[in-house]
Amino acid sequence: MKTTLLLTLCNIILLCMMILTATVFMPYRGLAKNFPKDVQEALKPRLDEIYRQPQAQRIFGGILIIIMCLLFVGVFIFGGVDGMRHDFTYSQYLLRFLIIAFGTKAFDIIALDYLLLTKTYFSPHFFPETKDCAGWQ
């Protein structure tokens, strides 16, 4: 059980790192589609400039995202290999993978979607031109 909780924590950390990397290194138009309409309008000039900026930062961010995605999958692989070492039954594997997946998703909904986006002003910090938009309220 300790290993399962540790693997869940690893996935949570990787998820946070992926969001931070995507926000800092790889801003793109698809990110803004999730924002309210007034925020999208405020970001439009910045998003129009993205393709004129040097690509090195975005390439670095893309490499980091790929590495983190592979590590994310690696957590599940490690969980499976560890289960083989400890002679897990099918139901034990199922329970382990459900705890990891649902634990990560619960953290995503509660901590990231609710607290990070609505209470801490994470996005306006990285996109200062949107600080006064009503959509963040």
N, C-alpha and C positions, 0 to 999 in steps of 0.2 A: 504493500500500500504506500510506503514511503517513496518508492521509486515512481509510482504512478503520479503522486502529488508533485514530485520533483520534475517529472516530465511535463506535467501540466504547467508548472511555473516556467519551465524553459520555453514552452510554446507562447505563454503570455508575454514573456520578455521579448521573444522574437517578433511577435505581433506589434508590440509597441515600437520596436526598432524599425520595422517595416513602415509603419505610419510616419514616423519621424523622418526616415530617409526619403520617402515619397514626397513629403511636404517640403523638406529643405532642399534636396538635390534635384528633384524631378517634377517641378510643377508643370502641369499639362492641362489642356482643356477639359478632359474627362473628369478631373478633380472638381472643377467648378460646376459641373452639371448637378452635383449633389447639394449645392448651396442654394439659399433663397434667391429669388429673382433680382432683388436690389443689390445683393452681394455680387451676383454674376455680372451685372452692369458695371459695378465699381471695379471689378477685376478685368473687364474687357481690354482696356489699354495695356495692362501688364501681360495678359495672355497673348495679345497680338505681337508683343516684343519677344516672346520666348524663342521663336525660331530664328531670330536675328542675333541671339546671344551665342557665346562660345559653347560648343557641344560637349566639352570635356567634363563639365560638372554633371550633365545629364547622363553621360556614359558611365561615369563613376557611380552615380546613383543607381543606374540600371544593373551594374555589376554587383553592387551591394544587395539589391533586391533579389537578384538571382541566387546569390549565396545564401541569403536568409530563407528563401523558399526551399532550397535544398536542405538546409538545416531543419526547417519545419517538417519536411517529409522524413528526415533522418531521425527526428524524435519518435515518430511512429515506428520506424524500422527498428530503432534501438529497443522500444517497448516490446516489439515482437520477438526480437532475439533474446532479450532478457526473460521473456515468458517461456521461450523454449528451454533456456537454461534451468528454469525453475519448474519445468513440466506443468505448464498451465493447461487447464482444460479449455474447451471452446468458450464456455460461459465466463471464465476468468479473463480470457482475451477480450471478449466482448465488453465486459465491465471496464477493463482497463482503457480500451480505446474510447468508450463512451464517456468515461470520466475526463479523459484528456480533451476530447472534442467539445463536449458540453461545458466543461470548465473554462476552456478558452473562449467559447462563444458567450458564456455568461459574463465573463470579464469584459469582452468586447461591447456587449450591450450596456452593462451597468457602468463600468468605469470609463470606457472610451466614448461611446455614443452619448451617454447622459452627462457624466461629470466633465470629461475633457472638452467636449464640443459646446455644451451649454453653460457650464459654470466657470470654467477657467479662462475662457477667451483665448484658447490655443490658436485657432485660425486667425483671428485679428492680430495676434502677435506676429505671425509670419506674413500676413497680408495687411499691413497698416493702413492702406487706403480704404479698407472696409470697416474700420473701427466705428464709424458713426452710422452704419447701416442699420435699419430697423429690423432686418432679417435675423440678426444675432440675438434679438431680445426674446 
